[in-house]
Amino acid sequence: MMNAWLGRNWDEVKTELELMSKPYAFQITRPHGKMEAWGSCRVVRIREFDDRVDLILAHEKFLPRQT
């Protein structure tokens, strides 16, 4: 079931995680350099442990940073 969450919108996955009643933590990645992230977050990595689920999220859209 966890692999089915890859690429999905974070809001949808969060709802399913809360129904599981298992603790979870997430981190949002940001682009380096002259790019700016925006848009909704998507799940890009999942690690399940016995006591928790760790997720990595990324914004779905990127633009060059305006200077």
GIBEL-V281352 format. One record per pair of residues at least 6 apart in sequence whose ideal C-beta (glycine too) atoms are under 6 Angstrom apart, sorted by sequence separation. I is the first residue (numbers start at 1). J is the second residue. D is the distance in Angstrom with one decimal. If there is no record, write none. Layout:
# GIBEL-V281352
i:I j:J d:D
i:I j:J d:D
This chain:
# GIBEL-V281352
i:31 j:37 d:5.7
i:17 j:24 d:5.1
i:30 j:37 d:5.8
i:47 j:54 d:4.5
i:5 j:13 d:4.7
i:46 j:55 d:5.6
i:45 j:56 d:3.8
i:43 j:55 d:5.7
i:44 j:56 d:5.3
i:44 j:58 d:4.8
i:41 j:57 d:4.1
i:41 j:59 d:5.9
i:42 j:60 d:5.2
i:39 j:59 d:5.2
i:40 j:60 d:5.8
i:38 j:59 d:5.9
i:39 j:60 d:4.4
i:37 j:59 d:3.6
i:39 j:61 d:3.7
i:38 j:61 d:5.3
i:37 j:62 d:5.6
i:35 j:62 d:4.9
i:36 j:63 d:5.3
i:23 j:52 d:4.5
i:24 j:53 d:4.3
i:25 j:54 d:5.4
i:26 j:55 d:4.4
i:27 j:56 d:5.6
i:28 j:57 d:4.8
i:29 j:58 d:4.8
i:36 j:65 d:4.6
i:13 j:43 d:5.4
i:34 j:64 d:5.9
i:9 j:40 d:5.7
i:10 j:41 d:4.1
i:22 j:53 d:5.9
i:26 j:57 d:5.6
i:31 j:62 d:5.8
i:34 j:65 d:4.8
i:7 j:42 d:5.8
i:8 j:43 d:5.7
i:6 j:43 d:5.8
i:5 j:43 d:5.0
i:2 j:46 d:4.9
i:2 j:48 d:5.5
i:10 j:57 d:5.4
